Amino acid sequence: MNAPGYLRESAEGVTVAVRAQPGARKTAVTGVYGEGAAAQLKIAVQAPPVEGKANSALVAFLAELCGVSKSRVEIVSGELSRSKVFLLREVSLPNAGSKISASIRPS
């Protein structure tokens, strides 16, 4: 299976490139931003982008989506940006790919 561009295998698990859309009505995966290696998973997040609330909500959402505890999800870059990269520890690429792909709901 070819992984989508927003997912990459790493020594510790899988990284997910995310384009956050804070302040949404509902937290959900809304599609893919960009294409190829520059693709990012678009996630609308209900929390506002203040005091790390949106980041915390994204960590919780990705943990639930992939069936891992929040302690296994870490922001590795982009903490203060809409473009972020998360590390999902001990998650396989096929597992993350299937769970995330199944959750994409066009906005």
C-alpha positions in Angstrom: 0.0 0.0 0.0 1.3 3.4 -0.9 1.0 5.8 2.1 -0.5 9.2 1.6 2.0 12.0 1.5 1.0 13.3 5.0 2.1 10.0 6.6 5.7 8.9 7.0 7.2 6.0 8.8 9.8 6.8 11.5 11.9 4.7 13.8 9.5 5.4 16.7 6.2 5.1 14.8 4.5 7.3 12.2 4.6 11.0 11.6 1.5 12.9 10.5 1.7 16.3 8.7 -1.3 18.3 9.8 -2.9 21.6 8.7 -4.9 22.8 11.7 -8.1 24.8 11.4 -8.8 26.0 14.9 -12.1 27.5 16.1 -14.3 25.1 14.0 -17.8 24.0 14.9 -16.7 20.4 15.3 -13.3 18.6 15.5 -13.0 16.4 12.4 -10.7 15.4 9.5 -11.9 17.5 6.6 -9.6 16.5 3.8 -6.1 16.8 2.5 -4.2 20.1 2.0 -1.7 20.1 -0.8 -0.5 17.0 -2.7 2.4 14.6 -2.9 5.2 14.9 -0.4 3.9 18.3 0.7 0.4 17.0 1.6 -1.0 17.7 5.0 -4.1 16.2 6.7 -6.6 19.0 7.2 -8.1 18.8 10.7 -10.8 21.3 11.8 -10.5 21.6 15.6 -13.2 23.1 17.9 -10.7 24.5 20.4 -9.4 28.1 19.9 -5.8 28.7 19.1 -4.9 30.2 22.5 -2.8 28.8 25.4 -2.2 25.5 23.6 -5.8 24.5 23.6 -6.0 23.7 19.9 -2.7 21.6 20.2 -4.1 19.7 23.2 -7.3 19.0 21.3 -5.4 17.8 18.2 -3.3 15.5 20.4 -6.4 14.0 22.0 -8.2 13.7 18.6 -5.3 11.9 16.9 -4.8 9.6 19.9 -8.5 8.6 19.8 -8.5 8.3 16.0 -5.5 5.9 16.0 -6.5 4.0 19.1 -3.5 5.1 21.3 -3.1 7.0 24.6 -2.5 10.7 24.4 1.0 10.1 25.9 1.9 8.3 22.6 1.1 11.5 20.5 3.7 14.3 20.4 4.0 17.5 18.4 7.5 17.4 16.8 7.2 20.7 14.9 4.9 23.6 14.3 3.6 24.1 17.8 2.8 27.8 17.0 1.8 27.3 13.4 -1.2 25.9 11.6 1.2 23.5 9.9 2.3 20.8 12.4 3.9 17.4 12.5 2.8 14.9 15.1 4.6 11.7 16.0 2.3 8.7 16.8 4.5 6.4 18.8 4.2 2.6 18.3 1.7 3.0 15.5 2.3 1.2 12.2 2.0 3.0 8.8 -0.8 0.7 7.5 -2.8 1.0 10.7 -2.5 4.8 10.8 -3.2 5.0 7.1 -6.4 3.0 7.2 -7.8 4.6 10.3 -7.1 8.2 9.1 -8.3 7.5 5.6 -11.6 6.1 6.9 -12.1 9.3 9.0 -11.8 11.9 6.2 -15.1 13.8 5.9 -15.1 16.6 3.2 -15.9 20.0 4.7 
